[in-house]
Amino acid sequence: MFIFAANFIVMLPTYCPSCHAQLKVTCLKCHECNTEVHGSFDLPALACLSQKDQEFILKFIKYSGSLKEMANELKLSYPTVRNMLDEIIERIVDVEKR
């Protein structure tokens, strides 16, 4: 049996489970009028990051980019939070190179 919390988030798959190639979006659908848009669309770089990285970025934005405030909230040192951001930036650069 599965129990889902109200805030359970299902991450968008970004890599093929068979060959591990990056997936592309091929269809978008409006659930109001059933209009569909077909094509081959790249996923945005942020969507290709892990849930943990995406949550960090959201907090970064909510704190207006203040690493000092984030460090206080996360109960981590400023250099630790700065290193976390630098690592995420590296992952974004890697995703953009693909």
C-alpha positions as MATLAB code, in Angstrom:
seq = 'MFIFAANFIVMLPTYCPSCHAQLKVTCLKCHECNTEVHGSFDLPALACLSQKDQEFILKFIKYSGSLKEMANELKLSYPTVRNMLDEIIERIVDVEKR';
ca = [
       0.000    0.000    0.000;
       1.209    3.496   -0.797;
       0.490    6.552    1.315;
       0.888    9.911   -0.341;
       1.274   13.091    1.698;
      -0.543   16.207    0.565;
       2.770   17.803   -0.407;
       4.130   14.753   -2.259;
       5.936   15.838   -5.400;
       6.423   13.559   -8.385;
       9.481   14.694  -10.291;
       9.280   15.022  -14.057;
      11.430   12.274  -15.586;
      14.324   13.832  -17.490;
      16.329   10.786  -18.592;
      15.322    7.653  -20.491;
      15.033    4.675  -18.137;
      16.454    2.380  -20.842;
      19.443    4.214  -22.323;
      19.744    7.227  -19.970;
      19.589    9.769  -22.825;
      17.965   13.097  -21.988;
      14.237   13.049  -22.722;
      12.424   15.634  -24.856;
       8.843   16.801  -24.499;
       6.802   15.779  -27.537;
       3.262   16.705  -26.495;
       1.617   19.355  -24.324;
      -2.100   19.200  -23.626;
      -4.637   21.667  -22.247;
      -6.910   19.846  -19.835;
      -9.599   22.522  -20.231;
     -10.204   22.298  -23.992;
      -8.084   19.225  -24.938;
      -5.924   21.189  -27.385;
      -2.620   19.404  -27.984;
       0.683   20.854  -29.160;
       3.089   18.340  -30.707;
       6.761   18.830  -31.462;
      10.181   18.125  -30.008;
      10.937   20.472  -27.124;
      14.003   20.492  -24.893;
      13.414   20.510  -21.162;
      14.466   23.714  -19.408;
      17.823   23.417  -17.628;
      16.207   23.842  -14.203;
      13.834   20.932  -14.860;
      16.862   18.691  -15.401;
      18.173   19.318  -11.888;
      17.398   17.102   -8.917;
      14.471   17.898   -6.653;
      16.948   18.924   -3.939;
      18.669   21.383   -6.303;
      15.337   22.809   -7.458;
      14.231   23.317   -3.843;
      17.519   25.105   -3.087;
      17.005   27.430   -6.059;
      13.440   28.215   -4.958;
      14.684   29.099   -1.470;
      17.455   31.202   -3.013;
      14.861   33.181   -4.966;
      12.520   33.500   -1.958;
      15.408   34.906    0.073;
      16.132   37.404   -2.728;
      19.473   35.771   -3.380;
      20.716   36.309    0.169;
      23.035   33.433    0.982;
      23.395   34.844    4.494;
      19.646   34.483    5.137;
      19.629   31.026    3.569;
      22.540   29.948    5.768;
      20.594   31.085    8.846;
      17.432   29.286    7.684;
      19.282   26.068    6.819;
      21.429   26.301    9.965;
      24.580   26.006    7.863;
      27.621   28.220    7.521;
      27.726   30.833    4.776;
      30.682   29.087    3.034;
      28.754   25.792    3.005;
      25.724   27.417    1.377;
      28.001   29.249   -1.093;
      29.601   25.911   -2.031;
      26.139   24.354   -2.493;
      25.205   27.158   -4.883;
      28.490   26.818   -6.783;
      27.875   23.078   -7.222;
      24.368   23.732   -8.564;
      25.778   26.317  -10.970;
      28.236   23.684  -12.236;
      25.374   21.227  -12.785;
      23.387   23.874  -14.694;
      26.409   24.575  -16.920;
      26.749   20.819  -17.572;
      23.052   20.540  -18.509;
      23.308   23.534  -20.855;
      26.266   21.924  -22.663;
      24.173   18.885  -23.674;
];
